[in-house]
Amino acid sequence: FKIESHNHPSAIDPYQGAATGVGGIIRDVIAMGARPIALLDSLRFGPLPGSSRHVEGVVAGIGGYGNCIGIPTVGGEVYFDECYTNNPLVNAMCVGLVRIDRLMRARAEGTGNSLMLVGADTGRDGIHGASFASLELDESSSERRPAVQVGNPFLEKCLLEACMDLALTDAVVAIQDLGAAGLTSSVAECAGRVPGAGARIDVSRVPRRERGMSAYDVMLSESQERMLVVVERGREAEVEAIFEAWDLTSAVIGHVTDDGLMTVVDGTHEVARLPVGLLTDGAPVRRLVGVAPEQPPGLNIDALQPLVDPGATLLRLLASPNLSSRRGIFRRYDQMVGAATVIAPGGDAAMLRVKGTRLGLAVTTDCNSRYCHLDPHLGAQLAVAEAARNIVATGAQPLAVTDCLNFANPDRPEVYWEMEETVAGLAHACRALDLPIVSGNVSLYNDSSGESAIYPTPVVGMIGLIDDYSKRLGAGLRAEGDFVMLIGSSHNDLGGSEYVTVEHGVVAGRPPALDLARERAVDRLVLAAAENGFLHSAHDCAEGGMLIALAECCLLGGIGVRCPAIRPEAPLRVDAAFFGESPSRFIVSLPSRAMPALQSLARRHHVEISLLGLAGGDSLEFEGQFRLPLDDMRQAWEGAVT
């Protein structure tokens, strides 16, 4: 599994930028010999309605490619902020399954073995796409539309199935996706993984769909739906037969050498020769210096106007673009193709069953970039912790992380400082939660003419495993009469919160404090309770705080909750109790008979739990404070992003 960005192309051509981003991450998984089973995305746009062109194009591109190729898009996230107005972020994640003994490596081994280019014919689309991704966007960026690739999901579906057939033969030594910089990077990377290996490429043998292409064009083309395959010498016909059966082009374009050189010829004319190591490891290392920027504005919570009407505030927050339902977006994606999705989008994490077993894979993407803007080190840790909570909320054990690090121009000292702090924060949190980071991507220069820079946005993709998917948990309440509990404790964590941003119009303060040992204890408690069958539902508290999470539990389950009034003891404020974003918290529901067992587990894990109320009825009520019918909440929640 891996996540990658396609930000700059999506800014210029939202549909094709997003579509080919999906196609590229799928091929990364195919190149491992794995069958893709799920797609996720993480999207950032400027405020609506100004960003409608980007939103519509990107969502259509993701759905158009994923739906056509037959891979379900099961999860993701969407956020809106002014800093993304000219620099939308489109990050795509793909998860695949492969038997370990069939895992493919992208290593050009075996002198004399053939290099075959398979899939689509080569055209001029995407030339300079890699260099375009390393530039700030400006007024001339629209002129670079030819650098945006054009995708064909139906052809990629054939390529996928052909590559799955390759796994049934031992004629293939390696498979490498053709991504950024096309043949140049794929051949160099494949050879560079084997000490002393080189490659000789004859561009005249590359099948083309356009006339007049130079060797330069062919080597840098980023035409989609193409793979490089290393085939044992003498067995090329076996591979050609597989691709012919899928009506795909295949051609031997060169062979592996032992001279450590990448040699490019055009027929009898040599056009390039240079050491492979120069392309893979020879780039000069730039030592930049990070300088912390000015401290973001502080937040004096004592100066905030007191919360007068929590019910009216809840409705406004539910209708805010960053907290509202994403149903208007994910309903345009095929979520069930493949018949493996057992938790669909809309809750904490999605889940897919591993066919032929009882295993379930939980998958999610997460990042609160507002936190990262205020404190990149802490914000990165909070992203990992929230992703883990989303996995745990389904009853699955978090396994590993992939990340997509989106930043502005690192030549600016304050941006480089953000990168350093973010990477350190990710590393710290993953070590504390025992989660390896196994893959990832970095996208830089996400700013416009040196003026409009994005917030640091380290998107965390995470997978988890449950031994029996029939024990999975959803976020929605399931039964009237259930106890509704808050696991974890609340504090005055209003810094960077959606409540302060929406109600008070500022992005300020320090993000919520995070105790990773406590985070791990809370996760273990919920997992133990889920494994023992004590819980009916679980939902993590994140953006918007406890009251937003509780409202979502009601709306997703179609069941209300009756609660006594919240009168917190000092120093906890009423607004922080309702809308503070303290981490390490879940809202769970359980039958009354399971309460003693949950209390015992909580004592064993040294985690605080408290009763919020009883499930039932058709409204969310805090006695003496507010009562809102579910229909009113749903109207607000589902109306912001359609």
Helices and strands as residue ranges (DSSP letters): E 2-5, H 7-12, H 14-30, E 35-45, H 52-69, E 73-80, G 82-84, E 89-97, G 100-102, E 114-119, H 129-132, G 141-147, H 153-166, E 172-177, H 182-192, E 198-202, G 203-205, H 215-220, E 226-231, H 236-245, E 249-257, E 261-266, E 269-275, H 276-280, G 301-303, H 310-318, H 327-330, E 341-343, E 350-353, E 360-366, H 369-374, H 376-392, E 397-406, H 413-432, E 437-443, E 447-448, E 452-453, E 457-466, G 469-471, E 483-487, H 498-504, H 516-531, E 537-540, H 545-557, E 561-563, H 574-579, E 586-590, G 592-594, H 595-605, E 609-615, E 619-622, E 626-629, H 630-637
